[in-house]
Amino acid sequence: VEASIPEPQREAWKKFQAKGFTNKEEFEREVVRHVETTLARSMFNCDETAAYAAASLALRDRLITQWNRTQQRQTFADGKRVYYLSLEFLMGRALDNAMLNIGAKDIAKDGLADLGFRIEDIISQEHDAALGNGGLGRLAACFLDSMASLNIPAWGYGLRYRYGIFKQEIVDGYQVEVPDYWLDFNPWEFPRHDIVVDIQFYGNVRKYQNEQGKNVITWDGGEVVQAVAYDVPIPGYDTVSTNNMRLWSSKAASGEFDFQKFNSGDYESSVADQQRAETISAVLYPNDNLDRGKELRLKQQYFWVAASLYDIVRRFKKSKRAWVEFSDQVAIQLNDTHPTLAIVELQRILIDLEGLEWDEAWSIVTKTFGYTNHTVLPEALEKWSVPLFQNLLPRHLQIIYDINLYFLQTVERKFPKERELLGRVSIIEESQPKMIRMAYLAIVGSHKVNGVAELHSDLIKTTIFKDFVRIFGPDNFTNVTNGITPRRWLHQANPRLSELIASKTGGLDFLKDLNILNELEKFVDDKEFKKEWAEIKYANKVRLAKHIKTTTGVTVNPSALFDIQVKRIHEYKRQQMNIFGVIHRYLTIKAMTPEERKKLAPRVSIFGGKAAPGYWMAKTIIHLINQVGSVVNNDKDVGDLLKVIFLEDYNVSKAEIIVPASDISEHISTAGTEASGTSNMKFVLNGGLIIGTCDGANIEITREIGENNIFLFGNLAEDVEDLRHAHTYGAHNLDPDLAKVFDAIKANTFGDAGSFGALVSAIEDHGDYYLVSDDFHSYIQTQALVDEAYKDQDEWVSKTILSVSRMGFFSSDRCINEYAETIWNVEPLVPEPQERNG
Ligand code: GPV
């Protein structure tokens, strides 16, 4: 239906166009109006929650205007758009970011003060939008910020989970999961009840000839669920461009809540139907770097992908272009293999619904998609059982078989003598049951495959995907090293440091061009500057110390070296090695004389991160950290020399407090296992040094900042395989320092040794897959170098300034520009000058 207002009446619309606020008084007026009318409260009944709500609503009015105009401008320009498909968007809080990006923070700050509130208190009322597990989801959030800031027409597509990642509580040293119901009040989303897509599951496929004698394939029967769109505006920094993130929510199709059943008394089954539909978008799967092959997860994937593609194709069809132009208008990026079904769904739409020939359709499909791989860990590579898949998506299975058939035929033509090659690269694994290898399907259906850091991109080309490099040629495989948004991870998280940098580099331009940080290099020996720099770090440590005090009750000394490891708990990330190192330090302190102790640098070892609820070993690591903490923190011999802290419920908003407060952070994965890591970038950008292995982006960070400014240790990726083969531990050839740590654990120093048996025997008896013993000596020695270096504060501060000045490369703006140029072939759409602000 054509719903636009006729020309003669448009004058009236323009006259009353929503404007939002442009100054402090107008902002206050809008806040009061929202308190009184939207929230139906008054100044006698306005707490910080209400003030947060009203301030957000006022802000959002401004945002919506920009957002509508951006969408109109993009539609009118009729150029190429990027669609970033991600099952996770770990957004964190929106208010502070919205104020910053639209340039209204000062107004809001003063306005809120006039109304009786401190802006920090209001910002902290907001519940994190935690629709992700860890790095992969946070990367998607940084990418949205950068795409909007760079004026790239782009939409994020995801799922509107009712429950995000669980909240973590620590009870008696154990992780307890609490559901994260976050949608009670969310001013940042706009339900689009008019944008509803029917999504089909199960059912049957029929093949017949129509009257023209053409083969027609239909897929019908089965279950239908509705996808309802919820839109979230994504403002760019210092631009009016405001992109869209569309999240789909599932609900029963009309008629699914069956009133006939209901009225005839069978309301239980009618309610059950409705609940089954709503279950699809109910909860985020809490696994990081792990695939569990659950049917509901596959349902989530298809539900989200089918709704998104329907939307994208509908938008394309409005332009009345020929299908061959599809990939000139549309670039779809697959964030890992989770959305790989989009490849199959687009092929299905083109051949079954639009009547294109297979080859023509397939050529459009492969030009449209790009696939980003985020791991080489075998347990994380997605596979779907053929019987399960067949039942849920029968037509899609046929198409996958056809894709595989054509693919294998070309392989056979190209490498006629290599019979085993076909089995190795087949999209279908001939196991019992047969499995669909999603990464292979993603490669075959995309024009570019990329890894997320140089080492990782090299590894995928030489290990898990090496056959495909031979088949498709090396040009299909590329690297785009990850990045982080400096808006959230420098300016918002560390306002004082940002202010200092601005005062020396001529304003906030570095937030748009992070290479400007280079200009700091000339201050590495500037006494006054270094003093301010060090004071800011200290203040950030005081802020974290307060958080530690209120959340754990433990007092820590802000002058001590803060050593931080915050990330998902995983054996490959080796938090166990960190805590074993802490135990080693504790034993060393205990064996020292009081004189020797005086020479030691005091240290606070800080951990944080969630364990997947079903990952027992990760939960054991959390338990050990807490047990070590309760012993060490109460030992009078130790005092301030060592404190061990586990921070509950690590998330984006807590990271904004934690990251600026590190002296050292740990990025100590077994070489070759961490694809990139992104918190390593955040910590260095905030003036912390890092201790790490030669893994992921650590390698490129070293190249940028210089090897004198990083503490690298441990075996190299190229040696890992041989080392694993050589493992025959047991008491005799275990690293001797690690052996002492195990002895202490076994002597019940940290409570019942039985609780930690599995952690110890994974190393002693089960092959030490993650090379903890091999790297332990090097780790301990390097930690000693950290202690030494920290004693020379002057030199330390210079190292941190130099490092920050060289971090420009790790902006997600650089990263998005690389995607835009080398994978998406998309141009920015810069707003006209008169459109900017106001
Ligand atoms: I696969 N990553 C993640 O957070 N969850 C996952 O399920 C998978 C990958 C991470 C990698 O582990 C990090 O090394 C990487 O920095 C991040 O994805 C973003 O690329």
Boltz pocket constraint, residues with backbone or C-beta under 6 A from the ligand:
constraints:
  - pocket:
      binder: B
      contacts: [[A, 133], [A, 134], [A, 135], [A, 136], [A, 137], [A, 139], [A, 287], [A, 288], [A, 289], [A, 290], [A, 336], [A, 373], [A, 374], [A, 375], [A, 380], [A, 452], [A, 482], [A, 673], [A, 674], [A, 675], [A, 676], [A, 677], [A, 678], [A, 696]]
      max_distance: 6.0
